[in-house]
């Protein structure tokens, strides 16, 4: 059972290897005409500018909440390490969002170009682009949680305390995902209105 526990981070690494492999495959697909490439580069530039601005603000939120969690943690049932778990969860979620945005902006124009010749090929490119984001979330989540579980298991004797401290990871990841969802929705709506 103990050997299986130490094998868990490897599954996260396998997920990230899939992300690298499929991301490279998407990049190799034809991006279409020069006009399509130019429009796609503007979209990618805008998306990255939004992400950079959002993450700059969210980093302040993450630091404040992590300090709050660390200093209010009960030493009997929790630990100040819950703040560290929160930061690592937020980092993994933000990294997954960054990877997903990079691949999505690449996959969009390549899907459009593929649809000019074959709907099947367009679906393959779109599905692969989406699977990179999905597997990135899973890979980073499994890697982060399992690595923290192994580290905390050796530090604390009570398994309930380990699980309580680990909840910070989930809280951090969920917080970033929530803000990214809301902020992204507002950003895309503003872009739609601007385009109209």
C-alpha positions in Angstrom: 0.0 0.0 0.0 2.9 2.3 0.9 4.5 1.7 -2.5 1.3 2.6 -4.3 1.2 5.9 -2.4 4.7 6.9 -3.7 3.6 5.9 -7.3 0.7 8.4 -7.3 2.8 11.5 -8.4 3.9 9.5 -11.4 0.3 9.5 -12.7 0.3 13.3 -12.5 3.6 13.3 -14.4 2.1 11.0 -17.1 -0.8 13.5 -17.4 1.7 16.3 -18.0 3.6 14.3 -20.5 0.3 13.8 -22.4 -0.2 17.7 -22.2 3.2 18.3 -23.8 2.7 15.7 -26.5 -0.7 16.9 -27.6 0.2 20.5 -27.3 3.1 19.9 -29.7 0.7 18.0 -32.0 -1.7 21.0 -32.1 1.1 23.4 -32.8 2.2 21.3 -35.8 -1.3 21.6 -37.5 -1.7 24.2 -40.3 -2.8 27.6 -39.0 -4.2 28.6 -42.4 -3.8 31.8 -44.4 -1.7 34.8 -43.4 -4.9 36.7 -42.6 -6.0 33.9 -40.3 -2.6 33.8 -38.6 -2.7 37.6 -38.1 -6.2 37.5 -36.5 -5.2 34.5 -34.4 -2.1 36.3 -33.1 -4.2 39.3 -32.1 -6.6 37.0 -30.2 -3.7 35.2 -28.5 -2.1 38.5 -27.5 -5.4 39.8 -26.0 -6.0 36.6 -24.2 -2.5 36.6 -22.6 -2.8 40.3 -21.7 -6.1 39.5 -19.9 -4.5 36.5 -18.1 -1.5 38.5 -17.0 -3.7 41.3 -15.6 -6.0 38.8 -13.9 -3.2 36.8 -12.3 -1.5 40.0 -11.1 -4.6 40.9 -9.1 -5.2 37.3 -8.0 -1.7 37.0 -6.6 -2.5 39.7 -4.0 -5.7 37.8 -3.1 -3.8 34.5 -2.8 -1.1 36.0 -0.6 -3.7 37.6 1.7 -5.8 34.5 2.1 -2.7 32.2 2.6 -1.5 34.5 5.4 -5.0 34.5 6.9 -5.2 30.7 6.8 -1.7 30.2 8.2 -2.1 32.6 11.1 -5.6 31.4 12.1 -4.8 27.7 11.9 -5.4 25.7 15.1 -2.3 23.7 15.9 -4.3 20.8 17.3 -6.5 20.1 14.3 -4.7 22.0 11.5 -1.4 23.7 10.8 0.0 26.9 9.4 1.0 24.7 6.4 -2.6 25.0 5.2 -1.5 28.4 3.9 1.3 26.8 1.9 -1.2 24.2 0.5 -3.5 27.1 -0.5 -0.7 28.8 -2.4 0.4 25.6 -4.2 -3.2 24.8 -5.1 -3.7 28.3 -6.5 -0.4 28.0 -8.5 -1.4 24.7 -10.0 -4.8 26.0 -11.0 -3.3 29.2 -12.5 -0.7 27.1 -14.4 -3.4 24.9 -15.8 -5.3 28.0 -16.9 -2.2 29.4 -18.6 -1.5 26.1 -20.4 -5.2 25.9 -21.5 -5.3 29.4 -22.8 -2.1 29.0 -24.8 -3.3 25.8 -26.4 -6.9 27.0 -26.9 -5.7 30.1 -28.8 -3.5 27.8 -31.0 -6.2 25.3 -31.5 -8.9 27.8 -32.5 -7.3 29.0 -35.7 -6.2 25.5 -36.6 -9.7 24.1 -36.1 -11.1 26.8 -38.3 -8.5 26.0 -41.0 -9.2 22.3 -40.7 -12.9 22.9 -41.1 -12.3 24.3 -44.5 -11.4 20.8 -45.8 -12.9 18.3 -43.3 -15.3 18.5 -40.4 -13.7 15.3 -39.0 -10.3 16.9 -38.9 -11.7 20.0 -37.4 -13.3 17.9 -34.6 -10.0 16.1 -34.0 -8.0 19.4 -33.6 -10.7 20.9 -31.4 -11.1 17.8 -29.2 -7.3 17.5 -28.8 -7.0 21.2 -27.9 -9.7 20.8 -25.2 -8.1 17.5 -23.9 -4.9 19.3 -23.2 -6.6 21.7 -20.8 -8.5 18.8 -19.2 -5.5 16.6 -18.7 -3.4 19.6 -17.5 -5.9 20.2 -14.7 -5.9 16.5 -13.8 -2.2 16.1 -14.1 -1.3 19.1 -11.9 -4.0 18.2 -9.4 -2.9 14.6 -8.9 0.8 15.6 -8.8 0.2 18.5 -6.3 -2.2 16.6 -4.0 -0.2 13.4 -3.9 3.1 15.2 -3.4 1.7 17.2 -0.5 0.0 14.1 1.0 3.3 12.2 1.0 5.1 15.2 2.5 2.4 15.9 5.2 2.0 12.2 6.0 5.6 12.1 7.2 5.2 15.3 9.2 1.9 14.6 11.1 0.8 11.5 12.9 -2.9 12.2 12.8 -4.4 11.4 9.3 -7.3 13.8 10.1 -4.8 16.6 10.5 -3.1 15.7 7.2 -6.5 15.8 5.4 -7.4 19.2 7.0 -4.1 20.7 5.9 -4.6 19.3 2.4 -8.0 21.0 2.0 -6.0 24.3 1.5 -4.8 22.9 -1.8 -8.4 22.3 -3.0 -9.5 25.7 -1.7 -6.6 27.5 -3.5 -7.3 25.6 -6.8 -11.0 26.3 -6.6 -10.6 30.0 -5.8 -8.4 30.6 -8.9 -10.8 28.5 -11.1 -13.8 30.5 -9.8 -12.2 33.9 -10.4 -10.9 32.8 -13.8 -14.4 31.6 -14.8 -16.1 34.9 -13.7 -13.3 37.2 -15.0 -13.1 35.3 -18.3 -16.9 35.5 -18.8 -16.8 39.3 -18.2 -13.8 39.6 -20.6 -15.3 37.6 -23.4 -18.7 39.4 -23.1 -16.8 42.8 -23.3 -15.0 41.5 -26.4 -18.3 40.4 -28.0 -19.8 43.9 -27.3 -16.7 45.5 -28.8 -16.8 43.3 -31.8 -20.5 44.1 -32.3 
